[in-house]
Amino acid sequence: MVKVLLASCASLPTGDGDDDALVGALADVGVDAAWTVWGSGETADLVVLRSTWDYTDRRDEFLAWCASVPVLANPAAVVPWNTDKSYMLDLERLGVPVVPTVLASSGFADWPTGEFVIKPTVGAGSRGALRVAAGDFETAAAHLAGLGGPALVQPYQSAVDAVGETALVYFGGQYSHAFTKGAMLTEDAEYDESGLYIVERLSGAHPTGPQQRVAEDALDAAAEHLGLRRTDFLYARVDLVADASGAPLLLELELVEPSLGFRQTDATAPLRFASAVRAALRARS
């Protein structure tokens, strides 16, 4: 049997629970899988990035480790680009309909007129993200200064409060399932015990045709930008929100360590993931 390692972080050595079915699903298709902590030095036929959510504090070390892994999913070339949220500007230039996004650094003053969000360019689990009331530029400036680095500034999409975000999940470039995430930047938001991410309110979802079109346009644009094909992404999660007219906009494209919502979909999703792993192994053999 070939061996696959699912990489997590020290505080979540076997993931956060969402991926619990993966080891068994991979065994069912003839793949020996186990968990590891990134940076441990363990080797395998394929290392799959999963809940490596402490990388934000050691990004240079994480990037160096990813580059050292002989066969990584998603490919190591994806990691430096997708762990810096300024990739949103690349996708916008490529014609993907994104939430309006500007890059801000110390001294920035071109704040949106309505409610808006500031989020660090390097961050996971909504850590460091702040929802700012319209006109509260003093709070915004102080938060930006406190981040100590560049950040994205985006107008808050108020439809999130009513319908949440829709996350579309793809394996090997093919649609698998979707789920909805409730508004996260609220006054009652809570972090999990590890402190790595805000606890999300999740439920299953059925995306519309326009949502799938935007999601797949984003994947194709990212692949083109990186010199890859959409099928080179073993897994992907595309987070969409609705604008004021209801049209879907890209909020984030997660290609490194996204939670994939296995607990919010049917029991065959882990097997779809396992089949994509087998295909990736065969393509690399």
C-alpha positions as a Markdown table, in Angstrom:
| # | Residue | x | y | z |
|---|---|---|---|---|
| 1 | Met | 0.0 | 0.0 | 0.0 |
| 2 | Val | 1.1 | 3.5 | -0.7 |
| 3 | Lys | 1.4 | 5.8 | 2.2 |
| 4 | Val | -0.2 | 9.2 | 2.7 |
| 5 | Leu | 0.3 | 11.6 | 5.5 |
| 6 | Leu | -2.4 | 14.1 | 6.6 |
| 7 | Ala | -0.5 | 17.2 | 8.0 |
| 8 | Ser | -1.9 | 19.1 | 10.9 |
| 9 | Cys | -0.4 | 21.3 | 13.6 |
| 10 | Ala | 0.9 | 20.5 | 17.1 |
| 11 | Ser | -2.2 | 21.7 | 18.9 |
| 12 | Leu | -4.5 | 19.6 | 16.6 |
| 13 | Pro | -2.3 | 16.6 | 15.9 |
| 14 | Thr | -5.2 | 14.6 | 14.3 |
| 15 | Gly | -7.2 | 17.6 | 13.0 |
| 16 | Asp | -10.2 | 19.3 | 14.4 |
| 17 | Gly | -12.6 | 16.4 | 13.8 |
| 18 | Asp | -13.9 | 17.3 | 10.4 |
| 19 | Asp | -11.5 | 15.0 | 8.7 |
| 20 | Asp | -12.0 | 12.0 | 11.0 |
| 21 | Ala | -13.4 | 9.8 | 8.2 |
| 22 | Leu | -10.5 | 10.3 | 5.8 |
| 23 | Val | -8.1 | 7.7 | 7.2 |
| 24 | Gly | -10.8 | 5.0 | 6.9 |
| 25 | Ala | -11.9 | 6.2 | 3.4 |
| 26 | Leu | -8.4 | 6.1 | 2.2 |
| 27 | Ala | -7.9 | 2.6 | 3.6 |
| 28 | Asp | -11.0 | 1.5 | 1.8 |
| 29 | Val | -9.4 | 2.4 | -1.6 |
| 30 | Gly | -6.1 | 0.9 | -0.7 |
| 31 | Val | -4.2 | 3.8 | 0.6 |
| 32 | Asp | -2.4 | 3.7 | 4.0 |
| 33 | Ala | -3.0 | 7.1 | 5.7 |
| 34 | Ala | -1.9 | 8.6 | 9.0 |
| 35 | Trp | -1.7 | 11.9 | 10.7 |
| 36 | Thr | 1.5 | 13.9 | 11.2 |
| 37 | Val | 2.4 | 17.3 | 12.5 |
| 38 | Trp | 3.9 | 19.6 | 9.9 |
| 39 | Gly | 7.7 | 19.9 | 10.1 |
| 40 | Ser | 8.1 | 16.5 | 11.8 |
| 41 | Gly | 10.3 | 15.2 | 9.1 |
| 42 | Glu | 8.1 | 12.1 | 8.3 |
| 43 | Thr | 8.0 | 11.1 | 4.7 |
| 44 | Ala | 5.4 | 9.4 | 2.5 |
| 45 | Asp | 4.3 | 9.0 | -1.1 |
| 46 | Leu | 2.2 | 12.1 | -0.6 |
| 47 | Val | 1.7 | 14.6 | 2.1 |
| 48 | Val | -1.7 | 16.4 | 2.2 |
| 49 | Leu | -2.0 | 19.7 | 4.0 |
| 50 | Arg | -4.9 | 19.8 | 6.3 |
| 51 | Ser | -5.3 | 21.7 | 9.6 |
| 52 | Thr | -1.9 | 23.3 | 9.7 |
| 53 | Trp | -3.4 | 26.4 | 11.2 |
| 54 | Asp | -0.5 | 27.6 | 13.3 |
| 55 | Tyr | 1.6 | 28.4 | 10.2 |
| 56 | Thr | 0.6 | 32.1 | 10.4 |
| 57 | Asp | 3.0 | 32.6 | 13.3 |
| 58 | Arg | 5.9 | 30.7 | 11.5 |
| 59 | Arg | 5.1 | 31.3 | 7.8 |
| 60 | Asp | 8.7 | 31.4 | 6.6 |
| 61 | Glu | 9.4 | 28.1 | 8.4 |
| 62 | Phe | 6.2 | 26.6 | 7.0 |
| 63 | Leu | 7.0 | 27.6 | 3.4 |
| 64 | Ala | 10.5 | 26.2 | 3.7 |
| 65 | Trp | 9.0 | 22.9 | 5.0 |
| 66 | Cys | 6.4 | 22.8 | 2.2 |
| 67 | Ala | 9.2 | 23.3 | -0.4 |
| 68 | Ser | 11.2 | 20.4 | 1.2 |
| 69 | Val | 8.3 | 17.9 | 0.9 |
| 70 | Pro | 8.9 | 15.7 | -2.2 |
| 71 | Val | 5.2 | 15.3 | -3.1 |
| 72 | Leu | 2.8 | 17.8 | -1.5 |
| 73 | Ala | -0.9 | 18.5 | -2.0 |
| 74 | Asn | -1.8 | 21.0 | -2.9 |
| 75 | Pro | 1.5 | 21.6 | -4.8 |
| 76 | Ala | 4.2 | 23.6 | -3.0 |
| 77 | Ala | 4.0 | 26.3 | -5.6 |
| 78 | Val | 0.4 | 27.1 | -4.4 |
| 79 | Val | 1.4 | 27.7 | -0.8 |
| 80 | Pro | 3.3 | 31.1 | -0.8 |
| 81 | Trp | 0.7 | 32.6 | -3.2 |
| 82 | Asn | -2.4 | 31.4 | -1.4 |
| 83 | Thr | -1.2 | 32.0 | 2.2 |
| 84 | Asp | -1.0 | 35.7 | 1.4 |
| 85 | Lys | -4.6 | 37.0 | 0.8 |
| 86 | Ser | -3.3 | 39.7 | -1.6 |
| 87 | Tyr | -3.9 | 36.9 | -4.1 |
| 88 | Met | -7.4 | 38.4 | -4.3 |
| 89 | Leu | -5.9 | 41.3 | -6.3 |
| 90 | Asp | -4.4 | 38.8 | -8.8 |
| 91 | Leu | -7.8 | 37.1 | -9.3 |
| 92 | Glu | -9.5 | 40.5 | -9.7 |
| 93 | Arg | -7.0 | 41.4 | -12.4 |
| 94 | Leu | -7.9 | 38.1 | -14.1 |
| 95 | Gly | -11.5 | 39.0 | -14.3 |
| 96 | Val | -12.9 | 37.0 | -11.3 |
| 97 | Pro | -15.8 | 38.9 | -9.6 |
| 98 | Val | -14.4 | 39.4 | -6.1 |
| 99 | Val | -15.5 | 41.4 | -3.1 |
| 100 | Pro | -13.9 | 44.8 | -3.7 |
| 101 | Thr | -10.5 | 44.7 | -2.1 |
| 102 | Val | -7.7 | 47.1 | -1.5 |
| 103 | Leu | -4.3 | 46.5 | 0.1 |
| 104 | Ala | -3.6 | 48.7 | 3.1 |
| 105 | Ser | -0.5 | 49.4 | 5.1 |
| 106 | Ser | 0.5 | 51.8 | 7.8 |
| 107 | Gly | -0.8 | 55.3 | 7.1 |
| 108 | Phe | -3.6 | 54.1 | 4.9 |
| 109 | Ala | -6.6 | 56.5 | 4.9 |
| 110 | Asp | -8.8 | 55.6 | 2.0 |
| 111 | Trp | -11.4 | 53.9 | 4.1 |
| 112 | Pro | -14.8 | 52.8 | 2.6 |
| 113 | Thr | -17.8 | 54.9 | 3.4 |
| 114 | Gly | -19.9 | 52.1 | 4.9 |
| 115 | Glu | -19.3 | 49.2 | 7.2 |
| 116 | Phe | -16.1 | 47.4 | 6.3 |
| 117 | Val | -13.7 | 44.6 | 7.2 |
| 118 | Ile | -9.9 | 44.7 | 7.9 |
| 119 | Lys | -8.1 | 41.4 | 7.7 |
| 120 | Pro | -4.4 | 40.6 | 7.8 |
| 121 | Thr | -2.9 | 39.4 | 4.5 |
| 122 | Val | -1.5 | 36.4 | 6.3 |
| 123 | Gly | -4.0 | 34.8 | 8.7 |
| 124 | Ala | -6.2 | 31.7 | 9.2 |
| 125 | Gly | -9.5 | 31.1 | 11.1 |
| 126 | Ser | -10.5 | 34.8 | 10.9 |
| 127 | Arg | -7.7 | 35.7 | 13.4 |
| 128 | Gly | -6.9 | 39.4 | 13.2 |
| 129 | Ala | -10.0 | 40.2 | 11.2 |
| 130 | Leu | -12.2 | 43.1 | 12.4 |
| 131 | Arg | -15.6 | 44.4 | 11.3 |
| 132 | Val | -15.6 | 48.2 | 11.5 |
| 133 | Ala | -18.6 | 50.4 | 11.9 |
| 134 | Ala | -19.2 | 53.0 | 9.1 |
| 135 | Gly | -17.1 | 56.1 | 9.8 |
| 136 | Asp | -15.1 | 54.6 | 12.7 |
| 137 | Phe | -11.8 | 55.4 | 11.0 |
| 138 | Glu | -9.9 | 55.8 | 14.3 |
| 139 | Thr | -10.6 | 52.2 | 15.3 |
| 140 | Ala | -9.7 | 51.1 | 11.8 |
| 141 | Ala | -6.4 | 52.9 | 11.9 |
| 142 | Ala | -5.5 | 51.6 | 15.3 |
| 143 | His | -6.3 | 48.0 | 14.3 |
| 144 | Leu | -4.3 | 48.3 | 11.1 |
| 145 | Ala | -1.3 | 49.6 | 13.1 |
| 146 | Gly | -1.7 | 46.8 | 15.6 |
| 147 | Leu | -1.5 | 44.1 | 12.9 |
| 148 | Gly | 2.0 | 45.2 | 12.2 |
| 149 | Gly | 1.8 | 44.4 | 8.5 |
| 150 | Pro | -0.3 | 44.7 | 5.4 |
| 151 | Ala | -4.0 | 44.0 | 5.4 |
| 152 | Leu | -7.0 | 43.8 | 3.1 |
| 153 | Val | -9.8 | 46.3 | 3.4 |
| 154 | Gln | -13.1 | 45.2 | 2.0 |
| 155 | Pro | -16.6 | 46.7 | 2.3 |
| 156 | Tyr | -18.8 | 44.4 | 4.5 |
| 157 | Gln | -21.3 | 42.5 | 2.5 |
| 158 | Ser | -24.5 | 42.8 | 4.6 |
| 159 | Ala | -26.1 | 39.8 | 2.9 |
| 160 | Val | -23.8 | 37.6 | 5.0 |
| 161 | Asp | -25.9 | 38.5 | 8.1 |
| 162 | Ala | -29.0 | 37.0 | 6.5 |
| 163 | Val | -27.7 | 34.1 | 4.4 |
| 164 | Gly | -24.1 | 33.6 | 5.4 |
| 165 | Glu | -21.3 | 32.5 | 3.1 |
| 166 | Thr | -21.5 | 29.6 | 0.7 |
| 167 | Ala | -18.4 | 27.4 | 0.6 |
| 168 | Leu | -18.1 | 25.2 | -2.5 |
| 169 | Val | -15.7 | 22.2 | -2.2 |
| 170 | Tyr | -13.8 | 20.6 | -5.1 |
| 171 | Phe | -11.7 | 17.5 | -5.3 |
| 172 | Gly | -9.3 | 17.1 | -8.2 |
| 173 | Gly | -11.0 | 20.1 | -9.9 |
| 174 | Gln | -14.5 | 18.5 | -9.7 |
| 175 | Tyr | -17.3 | 19.8 | -7.6 |
| 176 | Ser | -18.0 | 17.6 | -4.5 |
| 177 | His | -20.4 | 19.4 | -2.1 |
| 178 | Ala | -21.2 | 22.8 | -0.5 |
| 179 | Phe | -22.0 | 24.2 | 2.9 |
| 180 | Thr | -23.1 | 27.5 | 4.4 |
| 181 | Lys | -21.2 | 29.4 | 7.0 |
| 182 | Gly | -23.1 | 31.8 | 9.2 |
| 183 | Ala | -21.7 | 35.4 | 9.8 |
| 184 | Met | -18.5 | 35.1 | 11.8 |
| 185 | Leu | -17.5 | 38.7 | 12.6 |
| 186 | Thr | -20.2 | 39.2 | 15.2 |
| 187 | Glu | -20.1 | 40.4 | 18.8 |
| 188 | Asp | -20.7 | 36.9 | 20.1 |
| 189 | Ala | -18.0 | 35.1 | 18.0 |
| 190 | Glu | -16.0 | 32.5 | 20.0 |
| 191 | Tyr | -12.7 | 30.8 | 19.4 |
| 192 | Asp | -12.3 | 27.0 | 19.8 |
| 193 | Glu | -10.2 | 25.6 | 22.6 |
| 194 | Ser | -7.0 | 25.7 | 20.5 |
| 195 | Gly | -7.5 | 29.4 | 19.9 |
| 196 | Leu | -6.7 | 28.9 | 16.2 |
| 197 | Tyr | -10.1 | 29.6 | 14.6 |
| 198 | Ile | -13.5 | 31.1 | 15.3 |
| 199 | Val | -16.2 | 28.5 | 15.9 |
| 200 | Glu | -18.4 | 28.5 | 12.8 |
| 201 | Arg | -22.1 | 27.8 | 12.4 |
| 202 | Leu | -22.3 | 25.4 | 9.5 |
| 203 | Ser | -25.0 | 23.7 | 7.5 |
| 204 | Gly | -25.3 | 21.8 | 4.2 |
| 205 | Ala | -26.0 | 23.8 | 1.0 |
| 206 | His | -27.0 | 23.4 | -2.6 |
| 207 | Pro | -25.1 | 26.0 | -4.8 |
| 208 | Thr | -26.8 | 27.8 | -7.7 |
| 209 | Gly | -25.5 | 27.7 | -11.2 |
| 210 | Pro | -24.1 | 31.3 | -11.0 |
| 211 | Gln | -22.3 | 30.3 | -7.8 |
| 212 | Gln | -20.7 | 27.3 | -9.4 |
| 213 | Arg | -19.7 | 29.4 | -12.4 |
| 214 | Val | -17.9 | 32.0 | -10.2 |
| 215 | Ala | -16.2 | 29.2 | -8.1 |
| 216 | Glu | -14.9 | 27.4 | -11.2 |
| 217 | Asp | -13.8 | 30.7 | -12.9 |
| 218 | Ala | -11.8 | 31.4 | -9.7 |
| 219 | Leu | -10.2 | 28.0 | -9.7 |
| 220 | Asp | -9.3 | 28.2 | -13.4 |
| 221 | Ala | -7.9 | 31.7 | -13.0 |
| 222 | Ala | -5.8 | 30.6 | -10.0 |
| 223 | Ala | -4.5 | 27.6 | -11.9 |
| 224 | Glu | -3.6 | 29.7 | -14.9 |
| 225 | His | -1.8 | 32.2 | -12.7 |
| 226 | Leu | 0.3 | 29.5 | -11.1 |
| 227 | Gly | 1.0 | 27.6 | -14.3 |
| 228 | Leu | -1.2 | 24.7 | -13.3 |
| 229 | Arg | -4.4 | 23.1 | -14.2 |
| 230 | Arg | -7.6 | 23.0 | -12.1 |
| 231 | Thr | -7.2 | 19.2 | -11.8 |
| 232 | Asp | -3.8 | 19.8 | -10.0 |
| 233 | Phe | -5.7 | 21.1 | -7.0 |
| 234 | Leu | -6.4 | 17.9 | -5.0 |
| 235 | Tyr | -8.8 | 20.0 | -2.9 |
| 236 | Ala | -10.2 | 23.5 | -2.9 |
| 237 | Arg | -12.8 | 25.5 | -1.1 |
| 238 | Val | -14.3 | 28.6 | -2.7 |
| 239 | Asp | -16.0 | 31.0 | -0.3 |
| 240 | Leu | -18.7 | 33.2 | -1.9 |
| 241 | Val | -21.0 | 35.9 | -0.6 |
| 242 | Ala | -23.8 | 37.8 | -2.3 |
| 243 | Asp | -23.6 | 41.5 | -3.3 |
| 244 | Ala | -26.5 | 43.9 | -2.9 |
| 245 | Ser | -28.1 | 42.5 | -6.1 |
| 246 | Gly | -27.7 | 38.9 | -5.0 |
| 247 | Ala | -24.8 | 38.1 | -7.5 |
| 248 | Pro | -22.1 | 35.9 | -6.1 |
| 249 | Leu | -18.7 | 37.4 | -5.3 |
| 250 | Leu | -15.5 | 35.6 | -4.3 |
| 251 | Leu | -14.6 | 36.2 | -0.6 |
| 252 | Glu | -11.7 | 33.8 | -0.4 |
| 253 | Leu | -10.2 | 31.0 | -2.4 |
| 254 | Glu | -8.8 | 28.4 | 0.0 |
| 255 | Leu | -6.1 | 26.1 | -1.5 |
| 256 | Val | -3.8 | 25.3 | 1.4 |
| 257 | Glu | -5.5 | 24.2 | 4.6 |
| 258 | Pro | -9.3 | 24.7 | 4.4 |
| 259 | Ser | -11.8 | 22.9 | 6.5 |
| 260 | Leu | -13.7 | 20.9 | 3.9 |
| 261 | Gly | -17.1 | 20.5 | 5.6 |
| 262 | Phe | -17.3 | 16.7 | 5.6 |
| 263 | Arg | -19.6 | 16.8 | 8.6 |
| 264 | Gln | -22.0 | 19.0 | 6.6 |
| 265 | Thr | -22.5 | 16.7 | 3.6 |
| 266 | Asp | -23.3 | 13.1 | 2.7 |
| 267 | Ala | -21.2 | 10.2 | 3.9 |
| 268 | Thr | -19.7 | 9.5 | 0.4 |
| 269 | Ala | -17.7 | 12.8 | 0.4 |
| 270 | Pro | -14.7 | 11.2 | 2.1 |
| 271 | Leu | -14.6 | 8.5 | -0.5 |
| 272 | Arg | -14.7 | 11.2 | -3.2 |
| 273 | Phe | -11.7 | 12.8 | -1.5 |
| 274 | Ala | -10.0 | 9.4 | -1.3 |
| 275 | Ser | -10.6 | 8.8 | -5.1 |
| 276 | Ala | -9.0 | 12.1 | -5.8 |
| 277 | Val | -6.0 | 11.2 | -3.7 |
| 278 | Arg | -5.6 | 7.9 | -5.7 |
| 279 | Ala | -5.8 | 9.9 | -8.9 |
| 280 | Ala | -3.2 | 12.3 | -7.7 |
| 281 | Leu | -0.9 | 9.5 | -6.7 |
| 282 | Arg | -1.3 | 7.8 | -10.0 |
| 283 | Ala | -0.6 | 11.0 | -11.9 |
| 284 | Arg | 2.7 | 11.5 | -10.0 |
| 285 | Ser | 3.9 | 7.9 | -10.3 |
